[in-house]
Amino acid sequence: MNIKELLLNGKSFSELLKQFSIDAADVRIQDEETILSDQFLKHQEIVKESICIEAKNKDGIVNFFGTLHYNLLNKLAVFEMLGFEKVLVSE
């Protein structure tokens, strides 16, 4: 199970996407493969990692910056947003 699926299991991340009119299919967690494959993670139950989540909506791209709290044992993930930026796409 990937991080995005785990985040979508919780209500707060889904609500965040709704606020910005973003569909879950248009969300990408930068460096997700690196985060999940890190050898250091294999020796920890709970991980706290700074991440950027890139998402697209009809107006352009929204980058969410924050901290991912990930419990490997229970397969739970929570995103704590610290800020965001909007990159508008002009036509």
Secondary structure as a PSIPRED ss2 file (coil, helix, strand):
# PSIPRED VFORMAT (PSIPRED V4.0)

   1 M C   1.000  0.000  0.000
   2 N C   1.000  0.000  0.000
   3 I H   0.000  1.000  0.000
   4 K H   0.000  1.000  0.000
   5 E H   0.000  1.000  0.000
   6 L H   0.000  1.000  0.000
   7 L H   0.000  1.000  0.000
   8 L H   0.000  1.000  0.000
   9 N C   1.000  0.000  0.000
  10 G C   1.000  0.000  0.000
  11 K H   0.000  1.000  0.000
  12 S H   0.000  1.000  0.000
  13 F H   0.000  1.000  0.000
  14 S H   0.000  1.000  0.000
  15 E H   0.000  1.000  0.000
  16 L H   0.000  1.000  0.000
  17 L H   0.000  1.000  0.000
  18 K H   0.000  1.000  0.000
  19 Q H   0.000  1.000  0.000
  20 F C   1.000  0.000  0.000
  21 S C   1.000  0.000  0.000
  22 I C   1.000  0.000  0.000
  23 D C   1.000  0.000  0.000
  24 A H   0.000  1.000  0.000
  25 A H   0.000  1.000  0.000
  26 D H   0.000  1.000  0.000
  27 V E   0.000  0.000  1.000
  28 R E   0.000  0.000  1.000
  29 I E   0.000  0.000  1.000
  30 Q C   1.000  0.000  0.000
  31 D C   1.000  0.000  0.000
  32 E H   0.000  1.000  0.000
  33 E H   0.000  1.000  0.000
  34 T H   0.000  1.000  0.000
  35 I H   0.000  1.000  0.000
  36 L H   0.000  1.000  0.000
  37 S H   0.000  1.000  0.000
  38 D C   1.000  0.000  0.000
  39 Q H   0.000  1.000  0.000
  40 F H   0.000  1.000  0.000
  41 L H   0.000  1.000  0.000
  42 K H   0.000  1.000  0.000
  43 H H   0.000  1.000  0.000
  44 Q C   1.000  0.000  0.000
  45 E C   1.000  0.000  0.000
  46 I E   0.000  0.000  1.000
  47 V E   0.000  0.000  1.000
  48 K E   0.000  0.000  1.000
  49 E E   0.000  0.000  1.000
  50 S E   0.000  0.000  1.000
  51 I E   0.000  0.000  1.000
  52 C E   0.000  0.000  1.000
  53 I E   0.000  0.000  1.000
  54 E E   0.000  0.000  1.000
  55 A E   0.000  0.000  1.000
  56 K E   0.000  0.000  1.000
  57 N E   0.000  0.000  1.000
  58 K C   1.000  0.000  0.000
  59 D C   1.000  0.000  0.000
  60 G E   0.000  0.000  1.000
  61 I E   0.000  0.000  1.000
  62 V E   0.000  0.000  1.000
  63 N E   0.000  0.000  1.000
  64 F E   0.000  0.000  1.000
  65 F E   0.000  0.000  1.000
  66 G E   0.000  0.000  1.000
  67 T E   0.000  0.000  1.000
  68 L E   0.000  0.000  1.000
  69 H E   0.000  0.000  1.000
  70 Y E   0.000  0.000  1.000
  71 N E   0.000  0.000  1.000
  72 L C   1.000  0.000  0.000
  73 L C   1.000  0.000  0.000
  74 N C   1.000  0.000  0.000
  75 K C   1.000  0.000  0.000
  76 L E   0.000  0.000  1.000
  77 A E   0.000  0.000  1.000
  78 V E   0.000  0.000  1.000
  79 F E   0.000  0.000  1.000
  80 E E   0.000  0.000  1.000
  81 M E   0.000  0.000  1.000
  82 L E   0.000  0.000  1.000
  83 G E   0.000  0.000  1.000
  84 F E   0.000  0.000  1.000
  85 E E   0.000  0.000  1.000
  86 K E   0.000  0.000  1.000
  87 V E   0.000  0.000  1.000
  88 L E   0.000  0.000  1.000
  89 V C   1.000  0.000  0.000
  90 S C   1.000  0.000  0.000
  91 E C   1.000  0.000  0.000
